[in-house]
Amino acid sequence: MDSLSFLTENEVRSIQQQFGTPLFVYDQATLESQADAVLAFPNAYGLTARFAMKALPTAAVIQTLTARGLHIDASSGYEAQRALRVGVPASHIQITAQEIPVNLKELIHAGVLYNACSINQLNAYGALFPGTEISVRINPGLGSGHSNRTNVGGPSASFGIWHEHIPEVLAVAERHNLRITGMHTHIGSGSDPGAWVQCATLSLSIVAQFPDVTTLSLGGGFKVARMDHEVSADVQAIGTKIKEEFKAFAAEHGRELHLEVEPGTFLVANAGVLLSTIMDVVDTGADGYNFIKLNAGMTEILRPSMYGAQHPLVLVSQDEETRQEKDYLVVGHCCESGDVLTPEPGNPEGLLPRNFPEAKVGDVLAIEGAGAYCSGMPAKNYNAFPECAEVLRGRDGVMTLIRKRQTPEQIWQNEILLLVLFT
Ligand SMILES: *Cc1c(COP(=O)(O)O)cnc(C)c1O
């Protein structure tokens, strides 16, 4: 069985008593040490590091990470509003979005930065703010990701402006008298320093075509090992190689480029655990399976159902007696056959049992590596389960409630009953 990362078994038991489950717990020390690792990213001519807030947008987490020195990457106008509400200075927020914000004008007036991700977006921005500076997101034609669903570069990804359309970008910029001072690529380069260097050289060759660019963002996508057999990105090793590429570019083109990176996963993935309680243990006979049923599932953590993502699972028993081990499939509480926590690696359709001490109703099952794209990306309110609460474990070990459990009334508060029922 896997092991707990930042909580002790006794902490888990007392949190279950004090706050109830399901519940996300985040660790301040881990959040801050990951932030420090990103802020120490080697660079030749300056660095801005952003937190891709879509990975975990809870206010207290944004506060913790921005207090450490990180800026914000927002994936929509609403995310930018959410960060502003938390107190992040507008000039520290950059929007890189699939959908042009409805209130783009207000956000830009407030001082938020904008990264145009399509010709249409660039045109719309130019019409509103002619004669200003802008950044553009380019798809350099290279992609990397753990599955087709997470691939964000290359010909099968819609993100950014396809690199062959740069002449059109330049023409639109000229029409609106825009200066393109920033270039951005986010292809999710993973843990291999070689892939990062390849992305950096490709991106720099594109920057060469934009004479006014002073900042190059290489996006996020620094891989984090959740499972034992996985490898985390070594940001020092990656940064050291990229630094050389920036120096070579400066020597050749006389431009000392400012570097930006904007990880999400790397900052928060292993800073979060989802604690759930075992509600039932059932089986389907001698040729079938044993099942553990949780009081959480795709309403809190969608990644296993969506991409067959693997998370460490730790059973914390109520008593400390030793129990015989058994193989179980772990399933969530939704009436949905896809709500499983033990998909087969690389195959969301398949199932692969895992070994646990004998499970009993009332035990805790801790789902580790649940900081990134879990709480912020749920199948929220499916089966009318309320959004769960969140707690931050401070450096002193004190647990602070940072998001309340949703009340049932909040689930249906915006619904309007018909006054007349037709039969
Ligand atoms: C999601 C996203 C990121 C963060 O990606 P991770 O894989 O979580 O590091 C960074 N930049 C942009 C534009 C994104 O959309």
The ligand as an SDF file (V2000), in Angstrom:
LIG
                    3D

 15 15  0  0  0  0  0  0  0  0999 V2000
   -2.9770   24.8080  -17.3680 C   0  0  0  0  0  0  0  0  0  0  0  0
   -1.9580   25.7790  -17.7970 C   0  0  0  0  0  0  0  0  0  0  0  0
   -0.7230   25.8390  -17.1430 C   0  0  0  0  0  0  0  0  0  0  0  0
   -0.3330   24.8930  -16.0350 C   0  0  0  0  0  0  0  0  0  0  0  0
   -0.1560   23.5970  -16.4860 O   0  0  0  0  0  0  0  0  0  0  0  0
    0.4000   22.4650  -15.4840 P   0  0  0  0  0  0  0  0  0  0  0  0
    0.4960   21.2590  -16.3440 O   0  0  0  0  0  0  0  0  0  0  0  0
   -0.5870   22.3280  -14.3950 O   0  0  0  0  0  0  0  0  0  0  0  0
    1.7140   22.9330  -14.9870 O   0  0  0  0  0  0  0  0  0  0  0  0
    0.1550   26.8190  -17.5330 C   0  0  0  0  0  0  0  0  0  0  0  0
   -0.1420   27.6720  -18.5350 N   0  0  0  0  0  0  0  0  0  0  0  0
   -1.3190   27.6330  -19.1930 C   0  0  0  0  0  0  0  0  0  0  0  0
   -1.6030   28.5940  -20.2730 C   0  0  0  0  0  0  0  0  0  0  0  0
   -2.2520   26.6850  -18.8550 C   0  0  0  0  0  0  0  0  0  0  0  0
   -3.4160   26.6380  -19.5080 O   0  0  0  0  0  0  0  0  0  0  0  0
  1  2  1  0
  2  3  1  0
  2 14  2  0
  3  4  1  0
  3 10  2  0
  4  5  1  0
  5  6  1  0
  6  7  2  0
  6  8  1  0
  6  9  1  0
 10 11  1  0
 11 12  2  0
 12 13  1  0
 12 14  1  0
 14 15  1  0
M  END
$$$$
